[in-house]
Amino acid sequence: MEEVRWSDRPKLRRPVMIAAFEGWNDAAESASTAVDYLGTAWNERTFADLDPEEFYDFTVVRPEVRLIDGVTREINWRTTRFAAANAPDSTRDVVLVHGIEPNNRWRTFCDNIVAAAQELDVELVLTLGALAAEVPHTRPVQVTGTGSDPELIDKLNLKRSRYEGPTGIVGVLHTRFAAAGIKSASLWAAVPHYVSQQPSPKATLALAQRASEIVGASLVATDLEIAVASYERQVNDMIEADEDIASYVEGLERILDDGEEELGRDRLDIAAEAERFLREQGGR
C-alpha cells in the first residue's frame, strides 16, 4: 500500500507483530506504553511508518515542534510507526506497531497494516488493549486473551470473543487480518476505573509480560516493577484519605476474593465519587 513509507525492509525470523493504539483501546495508556517498553527493552529499529496526512485530524493528533541544535525548527508529525526487534531467547523476531487510532479511513488504515504484515511474512499478530473495569488496584491485573482461530485459542489458552457493540481500531484490524488469512489474538488488561485516567505501570507490566511469554522471549523489567510499587503506594495514599472510596475498593476486593455480589451501596454513585475525588487529587 502506498501509505506505508519504508526506510528499510528487515529480514526477520518467523515474525510476530505486536501492536497497540493510543486512544479508545488504551485505558490508562497501558497498552501503548507496553509496546513502547518492549521496543526499548529489545532495542527496536524503526523501519517504516504511515503517511499521517491520510488518517489523522491534526487538530486532535497535533504535530510537535522541536529545535535541532537549538536553532533549526523541525515539525514531528505523529503517526503510526513500525519497528523490528530481536526478542531475547526467542526463535522469533518481533514487529512492533506503535499505533495511534486514526480519525479517518479506518478500512484503508487497517489494509495498510495488513499489507505490511504480508510483506514481512508475519505469522501471528498480537494486539494489546486495556479497558476500565470494576477491579481493585490491590490485586494482580487480569489479562484476558481472545481470538477467533480454534487452534490458536487452544494453543495460547485464549477465549473466543463474544463481545457485541461499539469497537475500536483493534476490532476492525482483527477482521482484516482474518480475511487475509493471518492468525491474530488480542490481549486485554483490566484497569481500575477509578484510576483509569492516570498511567498504570501495573497494567503495562502485565501486558508486556504476557506478550513476551507468547513470543517465547525473556523480559527484564526491574524498572517497571519499581514503578508498579510506587504506583500502588500513591493510589493507596489517595484512597485512604476518603472513607467512602476506601469502602468501595474494599467491596471490590471482596467481590473478587469471595465472589460477593453486593456492596451494600449504589456502586455507580460511589464509582462516580471515586473518579471525582481522584481527579481532584491529581489536579493538586
C-alpha positions in Angstrom: 0.0 0.0 0.0 1.3 3.4 -0.9 0.6 5.0 2.5 3.4 2.8 4.1 6.7 4.7 3.9 9.5 2.2 4.1 13.1 3.2 5.1 14.2 -0.5 5.3 12.8 -4.0 4.8 14.3 -6.1 7.6 14.8 -9.8 7.3 13.0 -11.5 10.2 12.7 -15.0 11.7 9.1 -16.2 11.8 8.0 -12.7 12.9 5.2 -11.9 15.4 3.6 -8.5 15.1 2.7 -6.8 18.4 0.5 -3.7 18.1 -1.2 -1.2 20.3 -3.0 2.0 19.6 -3.4 5.2 21.6 -7.0 6.2 22.1 -10.2 4.3 22.7 -8.5 0.9 23.3 -5.8 2.2 25.7 -7.2 2.8 29.2 -4.5 4.4 31.4 -2.1 4.4 28.4 -1.3 0.8 29.4 -1.3 -0.9 26.0 0.6 1.7 24.1 3.2 2.1 26.9 3.6 -1.7 26.9 4.6 -1.7 23.2 6.9 1.3 23.9 8.5 -0.6 26.8 9.1 -3.8 24.7 10.7 -1.7 22.0 13.1 -0.1 24.4 13.9 -3.4 26.2 14.5 -5.2 22.9 16.5 -2.5 21.1 13.9 -1.9 18.4 14.8 -0.4 15.0 12.2 1.7 13.2 11.9 0.8 9.5 8.6 2.2 8.3 5.7 4.5 9.2 2.3 5.5 7.8 1.8 8.8 6.0 -0.3 10.7 8.6 -1.9 13.0 6.1 -4.4 10.4 5.1 -5.6 9.2 8.5 -5.3 11.8 11.2 -7.1 15.1 12.2 -4.2 17.3 13.2 -6.3 19.3 15.5 -6.7 16.1 17.5 -3.3 14.4 16.9 -1.2 17.5 16.9 2.3 17.6 15.4 5.1 18.6 17.7 7.8 21.2 17.1 11.4 20.8 18.3 14.7 22.6 17.9 17.7 20.9 16.2 21.0 22.1 17.7 18.9 24.8 19.4 18.4 26.7 16.2 16.5 24.9 13.4 12.8 24.2 14.0 11.6 20.8 12.9 8.0 19.5 12.8 7.4 16.0 14.1 4.2 14.6 12.6 2.9 12.0 15.0 1.8 8.8 13.3 1.8 5.0 13.4 5.2 3.5 13.0 6.7 0.0 12.6 9.9 -1.2 14.3 11.8 -4.5 14.3 13.4 -6.2 17.3 15.2 -9.4 18.1 13.4 -10.8 21.1 15.9 -12.3 23.6 15.9 -16.1 23.9 13.1 -16.5 21.3 13.2 -18.3 18.0 11.1 -15.4 16.5 11.7 -11.8 15.7 9.1 -9.1 16.5 7.5 -6.3 14.6 6.3 -3.6 17.0 3.5 -1.3 15.8 3.4 1.9 17.8 -0.1 3.0 16.7 -2.5 5.9 17.1 -6.1 5.2 16.4 -6.9 7.0 13.2 -9.6 9.7 12.8 -10.3 8.9 9.1 -10.3 6.0 6.6 -10.2 3.1 9.1 -10.5 0.4 6.5 -7.7 1.8 4.4 -5.6 2.2 7.5 -6.1 -1.4 8.5 -5.4 -2.6 5.0 -2.0 -0.8 5.1 -1.1 -2.6 8.3 -2.2 -6.0 6.9 -0.2 -5.3 3.7 2.9 -4.5 5.8 2.4 -7.8 7.7 2.2 -9.7 4.5 5.3 -8.0 3.1 7.2 -9.2 6.2 5.7 -12.7 6.3 4.2 -12.1 9.7 2.9 -15.4 11.1 1.0 -14.1 14.2 -0.4 -10.8 15.2 -1.0 -9.8 18.9 -2.8 -6.6 19.7 -2.7 -5.2 23.2 -5.5 -3.2 24.7 -6.7 -2.0 28.1 -10.2 -1.3 29.4 -11.6 0.4 32.5 -13.3 -2.2 34.7 -14.6 -2.7 38.3 -11.5 -4.2 39.6 -9.4 -3.2 42.6 -5.8 -1.8 42.2 -4.7 -4.0 45.1 -5.0 -7.3 43.2 -3.0 -8.7 40.2 -4.0 -7.3 36.9 -6.4 -9.6 34.9 -5.2 -10.1 31.4 -7.8 -11.7 29.1 -6.8 -13.1 25.7 -9.3 -13.6 22.9 -9.0 -15.0 19.4 -11.1 -16.4 16.6 -9.0 -19.3 15.3 -9.8 -22.5 17.3 -6.2 -23.8 17.0 -4.8 -20.6 18.3 -7.3 -20.4 21.1 -6.3 -23.8 22.4 -2.5 -23.2 21.9 -2.4 -19.9 23.7 -5.2 -20.6 26.3 -7.4 -17.8 24.9 -11.2 -17.3 24.8 -13.4 -16.8 21.9 -14.7 -13.2 21.9 -18.4 -12.8 22.5 -18.4 -9.0 22.5 -21.0 -7.1 20.5 -21.2 -3.3 20.4 -19.1 -0.3 19.5 -15.5 -1.2 18.6 -12.2 0.5 18.2 -9.5 0.1 15.6 -8.3 -3.1 17.2 -11.6 -4.8 16.4 -11.6 -3.7 12.8 -8.0 -4.7 12.4 -8.6 -8.3 13.5 -11.4 -8.7 11.0 -9.0 -7.5 8.3 -6.3 -10.0 9.4 -8.8 -12.8 9.4 -9.9 -12.0 5.9 -6.2 -12.1 4.9 -5.6 -15.5 6.5 -3.2 -14.2 9.2 -3.8 -15.6 12.7 -4.3 -12.9 15.3 -5.1 -12.7 19.0 -6.0 -9.8 21.4 -4.7 -9.3 24.9 -6.7 -7.0 27.2 -5.7 -5.7 30.7 -8.4 -4.6 33.2 -7.6 -1.3 34.7 -9.4 0.0 37.9 -11.9 2.5 36.5 -11.4 4.9 39.4 -7.8 5.5 38.3 -8.2 4.9 34.6 -7.2 8.5 33.7 -3.6 8.1 35.0 -0.9 5.9 33.6 -0.9 2.4 35.0 2.6 0.7 35.1 0.9 -2.3 36.7 -1.3 -3.0 33.7 1.6 -2.1 31.4 3.8 -4.7 33.1 1.1 -7.4 32.9 0.6 -6.9 29.1 4.3 -6.8 28.4 5.0 -10.0 30.3 2.1 -11.9 28.7 3.1 -10.8 25.2 6.7 -11.8 26.0 5.5 -15.3 27.1 3.6 -15.8 23.9 6.6 -14.8 21.8 8.8 -17.0 24.0 11.1 -14.1 24.9 12.7 -13.1 28.1 12.0 -9.7 29.6 13.9 -7.9 32.3 11.5 -5.3 33.7 13.1 -4.2 37.0 12.4 -0.5 36.4 8.8 -1.2 35.6 8.4 -3.3 38.7 9.7 -0.4 40.8 7.2 1.9 39.1 4.4 -0.5 40.0 5.4 -0.4 43.7 5.4 3.4 43.6 2.0 3.5 41.7 0.4 1.3 44.3 1.7 3.5 47.2 0.4 6.6 45.6 -3.1 5.2 44.9 -3.3 3.8 48.4 -2.4 7.2 49.9 -5.2 8.9 47.8 -7.8 6.3 48.7 -7.0 6.2 52.4 -7.9 9.9 52.6 -11.5 9.2 51.8 -13.6 6.7 53.8 -16.2 6.2 51.1 -13.6 5.5 48.4 -11.7 3.1 50.7 -15.0 1.3 51.4 -15.8 1.0 47.7 -12.4 -0.5 47.0 -12.8 -3.0 49.9 -16.1 -4.0 48.3 -14.4 -4.7 45.0 -11.8 -6.8 46.8 -14.5 -8.9 48.5 -16.2 -9.4 45.2 -13.0 -10.7 43.6 -11.8 -12.7 46.5 -15.0 -14.2 47.8 -17.5 -14.0 44.9 -19.6 -11.5 47.0 -22.1 -9.7 44.7 -23.5 -6.9 46.9 -21.5 -3.8 48.1 -24.4 -2.5 50.2 -24.4 0.9 48.4 -25.1 2.2 44.9 -22.0 1.1 43.2 -22.4 3.6 40.3 -22.7 6.6 42.7 -19.6 5.6 44.7 -17.7 4.9 41.4 -18.5 8.4 40.2 -17.5 9.8 43.6 -14.2 7.9 43.4 -13.4 9.3 40.0 -14.3 12.8 41.1 -12.1 12.6 44.2 -9.1 11.1 42.4 -9.3 13.7 39.6 -9.2 16.5 42.3 -6.2 14.8 43.9 -4.4 14.6 40.6 -5.2 18.3 39.9 -3.5 19.3 43.1 
